[in-house]
Structures are given as structure tokens and as C-alpha cells.
Amino acid sequence: MPDFSDVHYKTVVKAIVEGRVVPFLGAGVNMCGRPAGKKWRHEDAEYLPSSSELTAYLVENFGCGLEELHDLVRVSQYAAITAGSGPLYEELHKLFDRDYPPTILHNFLASLPATLRAKGLPPRYQLIVTTNYDDVLERTFQAANEPFDLVSYIAEGEYRGKFLHWPPQGEPIIIERPNEYRGVSLEQRSVILKIHGAVDRTTSERDSFVITEDHYIDFLTHTDLANLVPVSLAAKLRRSHFLFLGHSLRDWNLRVILQRIWGEQKLTFKSWAIQLNPPELDQKFWMKRDVELFNKRLEDYVAVLSERVQALPTAGGKS
């Protein structure tokens, strides 16, 4: 019998080369590569906060009750009700308006297009989906001189419920008619799709964070993701493998999003999740979704995947 993990890496690398993999990044990627026992401190920008660390930061700033200490969504809702969404957004902007360093995962994703080009392979630009608010991935692409389009969800204001497109140059564009929008093309460059909004470090007025209970209710009851993003991205979501990195299926909002995406798939594309020591409940959730689960540290997984991509032969069979 072939080694199971070897078969997995070969399958994923082949799908990457064919442009059939959509990396789906969750809050857990912020812990990728952080030394064990190393605590996050909001006074510096050494590491991005985990979900629990962000929750504790908001508890400290807004004085939430004990029963809500471990629930980021409840804590954020409490802050918005007691102090207003303005102070909540200000705290989040202050937290994410920093030059956090990239992880091995950010570097791998940003370098992937150039690596494939150097091997003479056809350009297969990525669609990367993330629920994170920070701009580390964007800055890593910029440092690698790799152009990209940014498409981000708008959680507040006049255009709430729509997506905003940031081209490599020029001003952002509201995507009013997704089925007709042709400003984004995976034939030209990679696309970073931020489905829970993002910090805007140039002006806080364009900050967008899906983080409170009201935000999630609005997002999940009125947002059909496939009908709100440009048609080219919707098609990519329906016809791709997903590689879940830093996610837990205990997050109910993620399960609803996946139902809406996969509910429209006419063909089945195998998907994978990387999660260290997943609890039994997570294992059952992933199994129910027919997602293959790998019990592995994210940084170790990315290191092997990067080695496999680097080891690809150049086009024409030359090593």
C-alpha cells in the first residue's frame, strides 16, 4: 500500500498546478509558527492574536461579564451595544493597524505563482479565501512583487452586504452587479477574498469587520456568497478543492457558508483540513462534510507542501 500522506501531498500539489485548490484561511493561521508558550501582547506587533486573545483584549477594553469571556462574537456584541460600533471599530483598527510579520503560510502562498512560473508551468493564479481582518497576506504579496486583486465584504454603512474590489492600482470599486462584474479575473493575477471584511490602514472609515452577533446574522441570513462575489470567483468556488487552514468546524458561521457554496456544486471536489489534535466533535463535522482531516501542525504541513512544490520538475521534464 502507498504511504497515505505521500498520496495526499501528490494529490494536493497536482491540484495546485492545475489551479484547482482554494486555500481557506481561518483565525488559526495566526498561530502558525508561534513558539509554544509564547504569549501575544497587544503592546507590540510580534505576532497576530488568536481568536481567544482577541476576545480577551476586547473583554479588557469593554468590561464584559464573566459568562461571555470566551466568545468573541458575544463579547463584540456586548461592546457594540454598551459602547457603540464606533468604539469597537476603533479598538479593532488600532489592533490591526500594525506591520505584523508573515508566517510560513503567508510566504508560501505569496511565492507560489512565481515558483510555478519559474518552472515553466502555465500561470494558475490563486483564489485565497480568508475570514481574517489583518493585511499580512496582502503585504506579503506586495513584498514578493506579486500583483493581486483584493475583494472584501462591507459590513456597515450604505453599501452593507456588498463587496468592495481593490485593483492593484486605482481606487476601490463597489461591486453592484456581481453577475455582470468583469473587473476581476484569475487569468490575470491572484485574488484575495476577505469574506468577513478587513482593516483599511489608509483610512479607518473603510474598515469592515463581521464580528458581532448582529453582523453574523445579517451576513448569514442575507448573504448568498455565490451571488455577491464576481461571477468568475463564484464559478471558482463551485469547481475547486478547498484546503482549510486554521479553521474549526465548530464555528457555526463557517458551516453555513460552506453549505451555501457546496450546495451549488454539481461535481464533487475532494477537500482537506489541517488541524492539530482535533476534538471528536470537529472530526465528526469534517467527516460529515466529506473533508479529509489531517492531524498535523500547520507549519509542518506547509513546510512539506512547499518542499513538494519546489521539487516539481520544470516543464518539458527537465529537473
C-alpha positions as CSV (number, residue, x, y, z in Angstrom):
1,M,0.0,0.0,0.0
2,P,1.3,3.5,-0.8
3,D,2.0,5.9,2.1
4,F,-1.2,7.7,2.7
5,S,0.3,11.1,3.4
6,D,2.5,10.8,0.3
7,V,-0.6,10.2,-1.8
8,H,-2.2,13.2,-0.2
9,Y,0.7,15.6,-0.9
10,K,0.9,14.4,-4.5
11,T,-2.8,14.9,-5.0
12,V,-2.8,18.5,-3.5
13,V,0.3,19.5,-5.5
14,K,-1.2,18.2,-8.7
15,A,-4.4,20.2,-7.9
16,I,-2.4,23.3,-7.2
17,V,-0.6,23.0,-10.5
18,E,-3.9,22.7,-12.3
19,G,-5.3,25.7,-10.4
20,R,-8.0,23.7,-8.6
21,V,-7.2,24.5,-5.0
22,V,-8.8,27.3,-3.0
23,P,-6.9,27.9,0.3
24,F,-9.5,28.8,3.0
25,L,-7.7,30.6,5.9
26,G,-9.2,30.9,9.4
27,A,-8.1,32.6,12.6
28,G,-5.8,29.6,13.5
29,V,-3.3,30.7,10.9
30,N,-2.3,33.4,13.3
31,M,-0.7,30.8,15.5
32,C,1.3,29.2,12.6
33,G,4.9,29.1,13.7
34,R,4.5,30.8,17.0
35,P,6.8,29.2,19.6
36,A,4.9,27.1,22.2
37,G,4.1,29.1,25.3
38,K,4.8,32.4,23.6
39,K,2.1,34.8,24.6
40,W,0.6,37.6,22.5
41,R,0.9,41.1,23.8
42,H,-1.1,43.9,22.3
43,E,1.7,46.4,23.0
44,D,3.9,45.0,20.2
45,A,3.5,43.6,16.7
46,E,5.5,40.4,17.1
47,Y,2.5,38.0,16.5
48,L,-1.0,38.3,15.4
49,P,-3.6,37.5,18.1
50,S,-5.5,34.3,18.2
51,S,-9.3,34.4,18.4
52,S,-9.2,33.8,22.2
53,E,-6.5,36.5,22.6
54,L,-8.6,39.0,20.6
55,T,-11.5,38.1,22.8
56,A,-9.5,38.7,26.0
57,Y,-8.3,42.1,24.6
58,L,-11.9,43.2,24.0
59,V,-13.0,42.0,27.4
60,E,-10.3,44.1,29.0
61,N,-11.3,47.2,27.0
62,F,-15.1,46.9,27.3
63,G,-15.5,45.1,30.7
64,C,-17.8,42.2,29.6
65,G,-19.4,39.9,32.0
66,L,-17.9,36.6,33.0
67,E,-20.3,34.5,31.1
68,E,-19.1,36.0,27.8
69,L,-15.4,35.8,28.4
70,H,-14.6,33.1,25.8
71,D,-16.9,34.0,23.0
72,L,-15.6,36.6,20.6
73,V,-18.9,37.2,18.9
74,R,-20.8,37.7,22.2
75,V,-18.0,40.0,23.5
76,S,-18.1,42.1,20.3
77,Q,-21.9,42.3,20.5
78,Y,-21.7,43.4,24.1
79,A,-19.1,46.1,23.2
80,A,-21.3,47.4,20.3
81,I,-24.4,47.6,22.5
82,T,-22.8,49.2,25.5
83,A,-20.3,51.5,23.8
84,G,-21.4,51.6,20.1
85,S,-19.9,50.1,17.0
86,G,-17.6,53.2,16.6
87,P,-15.5,52.4,19.7
88,L,-15.4,48.7,18.8
89,Y,-14.2,49.5,15.3
90,E,-11.6,51.9,16.8
91,E,-10.2,49.3,19.0
92,L,-10.0,46.7,16.2
93,H,-8.4,49.3,13.9
94,K,-5.8,50.1,16.5
95,L,-5.1,46.4,16.9
96,F,-4.7,45.6,13.2
97,D,-3.0,48.8,12.1
98,R,0.4,47.2,12.6
99,D,3.1,45.5,10.5
100,Y,2.7,42.0,11.8
101,P,5.3,39.7,10.3
102,P,4.2,37.0,7.8
103,T,4.1,33.3,8.7
104,I,5.5,30.4,6.7
105,L,2.0,30.0,5.3
106,H,1.8,33.7,4.1
107,N,5.2,33.4,2.4
108,F,4.3,30.1,0.7
109,L,1.1,31.5,-0.8
110,A,2.7,34.7,-2.0
111,S,5.7,32.9,-3.6
112,L,3.6,30.2,-5.2
113,P,2.8,32.0,-8.5
114,A,6.5,32.9,-9.1
115,T,7.6,29.3,-8.2
116,L,5.2,27.8,-10.8
117,R,6.3,30.4,-13.4
118,A,9.9,29.6,-12.8
119,K,9.3,26.0,-13.6
120,G,7.7,26.9,-16.9
121,L,4.2,25.9,-15.8
122,P,1.1,27.7,-17.1
123,P,0.1,30.5,-14.8
124,R,-2.5,29.3,-12.3
125,Y,-3.4,32.2,-10.2
126,Q,-4.9,31.6,-6.8
127,L,-8.2,32.4,-5.2
128,I,-7.5,32.6,-1.5
129,V,-10.5,33.0,0.9
130,T,-9.9,34.3,4.4
131,T,-12.0,35.2,7.4
132,N,-9.2,37.3,8.9
133,Y,-9.2,41.1,9.1
134,D,-5.4,41.8,9.1
135,D,-3.4,42.7,6.0
136,V,-0.5,40.4,6.4
137,L,-1.3,38.3,3.4
138,E,-1.6,41.4,1.2
139,R,1.6,42.9,2.4
140,T,3.4,39.6,1.8
141,F,2.2,39.5,-1.8
142,Q,3.4,43.1,-2.2
143,A,6.8,42.2,-0.8
144,A,7.0,39.4,-3.3
145,N,6.2,41.8,-6.1
146,E,3.2,39.6,-6.9
147,P,0.1,41.6,-8.1
148,F,-3.3,40.7,-6.8
149,D,-6.9,41.8,-6.6
150,L,-8.5,42.3,-3.1
151,V,-12.2,41.7,-2.8
152,S,-13.6,42.5,0.7
153,Y,-17.0,42.3,2.3
154,I,-18.7,45.5,3.5
155,A,-20.3,45.0,7.0
156,E,-21.6,48.6,7.7
157,G,-22.9,51.7,6.0
158,E,-24.7,52.5,2.8
159,Y,-23.2,49.5,0.9
160,R,-23.6,47.0,3.6
161,G,-23.8,43.4,2.3
162,K,-21.8,44.2,-0.9
163,F,-18.2,43.5,-1.8
164,L,-15.5,46.1,-2.5
165,H,-12.9,45.4,-5.2
166,W,-9.4,46.8,-4.7
167,P,-7.5,46.5,-8.0
168,P,-3.6,46.6,-7.9
169,Q,-3.8,50.3,-9.0
170,G,-6.6,52.8,-8.6
171,E,-9.5,53.5,-6.3
172,P,-11.7,50.7,-4.9
173,I,-14.9,49.8,-6.7
174,I,-18.3,48.8,-5.2
175,I,-19.4,45.5,-6.9
176,E,-23.0,46.5,-7.6
177,R,-23.9,43.7,-10.1
178,P,-21.7,40.7,-9.3
179,N,-23.1,38.6,-12.2
180,E,-22.0,41.3,-14.6
181,Y,-18.8,42.4,-13.0
182,R,-15.7,41.7,-15.1
183,G,-13.1,43.6,-13.2
184,V,-11.7,40.6,-11.5
185,S,-10.0,37.7,-13.5
186,L,-8.0,34.8,-12.2
187,E,-6.5,34.6,-15.7
188,Q,-4.5,37.8,-14.9
189,R,-3.5,37.6,-11.2
190,S,-4.4,36.1,-7.8
191,V,-7.4,37.2,-5.8
192,I,-7.7,37.5,-2.0
193,L,-11.3,37.2,-1.0
194,K,-12.0,38.5,2.5
195,I,-15.5,37.3,3.4
196,H,-15.6,38.9,6.9
197,G,-14.2,42.3,5.9
198,A,-10.8,43.8,6.6
199,V,-8.9,46.6,8.2
200,D,-8.2,49.6,5.9
201,R,-4.9,51.0,7.1
202,T,-5.1,54.1,4.8
203,T,-8.4,55.3,6.3
204,S,-10.4,53.8,9.2
205,E,-13.6,55.0,7.5
206,R,-13.4,52.0,5.2
207,D,-12.8,49.4,8.0
208,S,-15.2,46.5,7.8
209,F,-15.5,43.8,10.5
210,V,-18.0,41.0,10.6
211,I,-17.6,40.3,14.3
212,T,-20.8,40.9,16.3
213,E,-23.9,38.7,16.6
214,D,-25.8,41.3,14.5
215,H,-23.1,41.3,11.9
216,Y,-23.2,37.5,11.6
217,I,-27.0,37.3,11.5
218,D,-27.1,39.9,8.7
219,F,-24.2,38.2,6.9
220,L,-25.7,34.7,7.1
221,T,-29.4,35.5,6.6
222,H,-29.0,37.9,3.7
223,T,-25.7,36.9,2.1
224,D,-25.6,34.2,-0.5
225,L,-21.9,34.3,-1.2
226,A,-22.0,32.9,-4.7
227,N,-24.4,35.7,-5.7
228,L,-22.4,38.5,-4.1
229,V,-18.9,38.0,-5.5
230,P,-17.9,38.4,-9.1
231,V,-19.2,35.6,-11.3
232,S,-15.7,34.4,-12.1
233,L,-15.0,33.9,-8.4
234,A,-18.4,32.2,-7.8
235,A,-17.5,29.7,-10.5
236,K,-14.1,29.0,-9.0
237,L,-15.7,28.4,-5.6
238,R,-18.1,25.8,-7.1
239,R,-15.5,23.9,-9.0
240,S,-12.5,23.7,-6.7
241,H,-10.9,21.7,-3.9
242,F,-10.8,23.5,-0.6
243,L,-7.8,23.4,1.7
244,F,-8.9,24.5,5.2
245,L,-6.1,26.0,7.2
246,G,-6.6,27.3,10.7
247,H,-10.3,26.5,10.9
248,S,-12.6,24.6,13.2
249,L,-16.0,23.3,12.0
250,R,-17.4,24.1,15.4
251,D,-17.7,27.6,14.1
252,W,-21.4,27.6,13.0
253,N,-21.0,30.5,10.6
254,L,-18.4,28.6,8.6
255,R,-20.7,25.6,8.3
256,V,-23.5,27.9,6.9
257,I,-21.1,29.4,4.4
258,L,-19.9,26.0,3.2
259,Q,-23.5,24.8,2.8
260,R,-24.2,27.8,0.6
261,I,-21.1,27.2,-1.5
262,W,-21.2,23.4,-1.8
263,G,-24.9,23.3,-2.1
264,E,-24.5,24.6,-5.6
265,Q,-21.7,22.3,-6.7
266,K,-22.7,20.0,-9.5
267,L,-19.5,18.0,-9.2
268,T,-17.6,16.7,-6.2
269,F,-14.1,18.0,-5.4
270,K,-12.3,16.4,-2.5
271,S,-11.3,18.9,0.2
272,W,-8.9,18.7,3.1
273,A,-8.5,20.3,6.6
274,I,-5.3,20.6,8.6
275,Q,-5.9,20.7,12.3
276,L,-3.7,19.6,15.2
277,N,-5.4,17.3,17.7
278,P,-8.9,18.0,16.6
279,P,-11.6,17.1,19.2
280,E,-14.1,14.4,18.4
281,L,-16.8,16.9,17.6
282,D,-14.6,18.5,14.9
283,Q,-13.7,15.1,13.5
284,K,-17.4,14.3,13.1
285,F,-18.2,17.7,11.5
286,W,-15.4,17.3,8.9
287,M,-16.4,13.7,8.2
288,K,-20.0,14.7,7.6
289,R,-18.7,17.2,5.1
290,D,-16.6,14.6,3.4
291,V,-13.5,16.7,4.2
292,E,-10.3,14.7,4.8
293,L,-8.8,15.7,8.1
294,F,-5.0,15.7,8.8
295,N,-3.9,15.8,12.4
296,K,-0.7,17.9,11.9
297,R,0.8,21.2,12.9
298,L,0.0,23.8,10.3
299,E,3.6,25.0,10.0
300,D,4.8,21.4,9.5
301,Y,2.2,20.7,6.8
302,V,3.1,23.9,4.9
303,A,6.8,23.1,5.1
304,V,6.3,19.7,3.4
305,L,3.8,21.1,0.9
306,S,6.4,23.9,0.0
307,E,9.1,21.3,-0.4
308,R,6.9,19.2,-2.7
309,V,6.1,22.2,-4.9
310,Q,9.8,23.2,-5.0
311,A,10.7,19.7,-6.1
312,L,8.4,19.8,-9.2
313,P,10.3,19.3,-12.4
314,T,10.4,22.1,-14.9
315,A,8.1,21.9,-17.9
316,G,9.4,19.5,-20.5
317,G,10.7,17.0,-18.0
318,K,13.9,18.8,-17.0
319,S,14.9,18.7,-13.4
